[in-house]
Amino acid sequence: MSGLPSTMRAAVLVAPGRFELRSVPVPRPGPDEVLIRVRRCGLCGTDIHIFKGHYSADRLPLIPGHEFAGEVAALGEGVRSLKLGQTVTADINIGCGACFYCRKNEVLNCPDMAQVGIHVDGGLAEYVRVPASHVVPVPANTPVELAALAEPVSCIVRAVKKSGLRLGESVLILGSGPIGNLHLQLARRAGAAPIIVSEPNPGRAAWARESGADIVVTDPALLRQAVLDATGGRGADLVIESVGLTALYEQAFELVRPGGRVLAFGLAEPSARAHYLPFQVVLKELGLIGSVAGMGDDMHEAMTLIAHDRVRLGNFIETVYPLARIAEAMEAFINDRSINKVQIAL
């Protein structure tokens, strides 16, 4: 297409633990596809799993990156709803569009599902190609660095829906990293009370307090009593595991009230096994809900929340690296616990 360069810079994960900055062909959009000029792309926990070879290792070499935003750079044949230069992000979950799961907006269970930046090339490059149907317009005056956070916010939007969280219900959040903090913020927006956060990291514990947690517990030995004291001795209505540790999943079943629910959100190692007592699950009528990613309307709703300042995202855009320093950025994200989020500027 005229006006587009023939090559672009891209961070290619060529093997677990090894990025290469390469010049690769710019993808051309086919019918009903859009090419986005990426301006910001975030790193998240899933990217760490991919980087370490725990996930999508069979897809390497791969251009990761699924939290991106930028401008429409080219339109494929048949695309009428978007304009060149329009600021956009995208729903990364691409299914067949026709199967049982796609019809129910459970795209991750589609047998032909592929996620941009996880299974196919993503946003750690100057350009990324996506279906036009998956493009999410960014409202005017919304900065591109905030628009790039629509994907992680959408994950929490979906989790709130699936959890059935109701006004006045108590919530315990195990772990308050970036994802745990978003769980906290949207639980407040949904009317949860009280919200209890367990987070041993002092910086992240302070962040949870600033974000509106009613109770923050930094000593795991004190957590059980704190939960009981805050809930009339019952346990939490909803417990959210947002880290992905077996011990925390087991703890969740110990701290949920009879008749309550556990939301499984943290991505554990593929072979990890947690133990629970089926007798107690049946006797106490406990619920277990899994949720992992936002899709469809979840993305549009997340974008609306961001545009109307319903989530505080300042802490998520403090650490920015250029694409040329992607290996350093990933190393810092993995090892520096003072960093809440990393974005790559392109």
N, C-alpha and C positions, 0 to 999 in steps of 0.2 A: 504494500500500500504506500502511496506517495506520502512523503513527509516523515516516515518512520525510518529509524536507523536499521541497518541489517543485523547488527550485533548489540549485545548489552552486557553489562557487568552482572555477575550472579555469584552468590555464595553457594557452592556445590558441596554437599556432604558426600565425599567419595568413599568413605569407610567410617565405621564407628570411631568417633573421637577425632576425625580429621576433615577440616574444611579446606577447600581450595577456591580462591577467587579466580573466576574464569570469565573469558569473553565467549558468550554463547549466542546462537541465533535468536533474534527476537521472534516470539511466536506470533503467528498470523491468525486473527480470529476467523473462524469458519461461519457458516450460516447460524444465525441466532446466538452468536458469541460476541463478547466484548473484550477489548484489550485495555487493561488499566495501567497507567503510569504510576508506579508505586512511589509514595513519598515517605511513608512511615510503615514499619513492620515490627511488631512486638515479639518478644520471646516469652515462652511460657513453659510450664512443667512438662507438657507433652513433647516440646522440643528437646528438653533434657533427655527424656526417654529415647527419642529418636537418635540424638547425638551419641548416647551411650550404647546404642545397638539393641535396646530392649524392645523396640517397637519399629515396625516398618523397615527392618533391616533388609528384607528381600526387595525393597524398592530402590536401594542405592545403586548408582549415584542419584541423588535427589536434591532439588532446590527446596529446602524447607520454608516455613513461614506461612502461618495461617491467620495472623492478626494484622491485616494490612488495610491501608486506605490510600487513595490517590485520585487521579483524574482520568476520565475516559479519554483514551488516546486513539482508539480506532473502533469502528462499528462493523460487525459482520453483516452479511446480507440478511435482510428481513428485520433488523433491529430498528424500531421506530420510537420506542418509549424513552430513549436516552439521547443525550447530546454530547458532542465532543467538548472536552474541557470541564464537564460536570464532575463535581467532587462526589466520590462514591466509596463504598466498601462492598463486601460480598459475603453471602452465605456460602461457606466452604463445603457444605455437605451435598454431594451430587449423587442422586439415585437414578433409577431407570425412569421414574415418574409415573409408572403404571402398575406396579405390583401392590400387593396387599399392604405392605409396610409404607410405601410412598403415599398411598391414598390416605393413610392415617397419620401422616407427618411423623413417621417413625423411620426416617430415611436411613439412620445408622444401621438398621436391621435389613435394609435392602440387600439382596445377594450381589448386586452389581454396584454397591455404593463405593464411591471414592471421595476422599477429602483433599481439597487443595492444600498443598504444603505438607501433607502427611502421606498421601498415596501417589499424588501427582505433583508436578512442580508448582511451587508457591511463591510467596511474596518477598523472599530474600533475594530479589533481583529487581532490575529497573522496570520490568514489565511482567505482568501476569495475565493469563487468559482465563476467563470464566464464562459460564453460560449467562446470557443477558437476563434470563429469568431469575438468576440468583443475585443480581446486582441490587444493592441497597443504597438509594440516594441519601446523601448527607445533607441535612437542612442547612440553609444559609447561616453564616456566622458561627458554624461549629468548626473549631480548629481540626485540622487533619490528624493531629496527634491524638485527639480525643476520639475521633471517628474510628481510628485503628483499634480502639478498645471495645468496639461494639461486639466483637465475637466473644471475648470472655464475659462481658456483661450478659450477653444472650444466654450463655450457659447457666448463669444464676437465675435468669428469668424463667427458663424452663424448669430448673430445679424447684423453684418456689411453686410453680404450677403443679408439678408432679407430687410435691410433698403435701399438698392440700392445706398449707399453712393458713390458719384463721386468726382473726382479731383476738388479742388477749392470750394467745397460746405462748407458753414458755419454750424457749429455744436454747439448746446448748450447742455451741460450735467448737469442735475439737480442732484447733489449729487456726491461727489468724495471720497466715501469709496473705499474699494478694487475693487469692481465691476466697479464703476464709473471711477476709475483710469485706469482699463484695457480698458474701452470704450475709454478713452482719448488716451491711447497709440496706440490702433489699428486705431482710427480715424486719427491720425497723419500718421501712416503707409499707410493708404488708400489715403492720400493726401488732407484731409479736411483742410480748412482755411477760416476764423479764427476759432479756437476752444475756446469757452467760457465755463467756469466752474462756477457753483454756489455752494459754500460750506462754511457754517458758521463756521465749526470747524477749528480753526487756524492751527492745525497740518496737517490736511488733505488738507487744502487750500495750505499750503506750499509744500506738496507732489505733488499736482497738478501742481504747478509752476515748480518744479524740473522735472516733467515728460513731460513738454513741452506745457502746456496750454498757449495760447496767452493772455487770459484775465481771471483772477480769481476774482470773486465777493463774498465777505464775508458778505455783508449787503444786505439782501433780498429786502429792500426798494430801492436799487440802481440798481437792476438787469434789470428791464425793459429798463431803459434809456441806460444802458451799452450795451444791446443787440441791441437796435435800432442804437446806435452810431456806433457799429461795423459792421452793415449790411446795411448801407445806408438807414436806416429808415424802412426796410422791415420786419425784424424778421428773425430768423434762418431758413435755409433750412431744417435742421433736428434737432428736439429736442428729447433728450433721457432722460426718467425718469428712474433713476437707484436706487431709494430708496424704493418706494412702498407706498407713502403717497398720499391720496386723494387730498390734497391741491396742491401738486406738479403736479399731473396729470392735474388738472384744469388749473394750471399756464402754463403748456406746450402748451395748446391750445391758450393761450393768447400771447405766445411769438414765435410761429411758423409763418413763412411768408405765405401769400396767395399762394396756390399751393405747400406748404411744407408738411413735414411728421412728425408725432409724433411716436417715437419708445417706446412702452410700454414694459419695462423690469423689473422694480422693482416689487417684489412680495408683493402685498397689503394683508390686512386681507381678508379672504374669503367673508365676508359680506360687505366689503367696497364698496361704490358707489360714483362715480365721476359724476359731472354734466357738460354737454357741450351743446352748442346750435346747433342742427342739421341744422338750417337755415344757420348758418355761415360755418359749415362744407361743405354744398353743395355749397353755394355761393362762397367760397374761394377755393373750390376743394382741401380740406385737406385730407391727408392720415393718417390712423392709422394702425400701424403694431405691432403685438405682437410677442415676441420672448423670449424663456426661457432657452433652453438648447442646447448644441452642441451634435451632434450624427453622426455616420458614418464618412465620410471624414472630417468633422469638427474636430474630435479628432486627426486624423493623421496630418492635417494641423496645428493645434495648437502645436502638438509635434514638427513639423518641425520649427515653429517659435521660440519655446523655445530653441531647439538645436542649432539654428543659431543666438541666442542672439538678436532676434528682439523685445523682450519685456523685460523690466527691472523688475525683480522679487525679488530683494534683500530685499525690504521692506516686502515681503510676507512670508519670512522664518526666521524672527528675533525672533519670540516667539514660543518656542517649549516646550511641556510638555510630560512627560512619560504617558503611558496609565493608570497607577495607580492613576494619578491625574486628570482623565477626568472630574470629577465634578468641580474641581477648575478651570480647563482650560475653561470649558463652562461658568462658572460664570464670569471669567475675560473677555472672548470674548464678552459676552453680555453687561457688565457694564463698562469696561475700554475703553474709546474712544481713548486712545493713542495707542491701539493695532490695527494694520491693519489686521492681519491674525494670526490664531493659527494653528500649526501643532502638531500632536501627533506622537512621536517616539516610535516604537515598536521593 
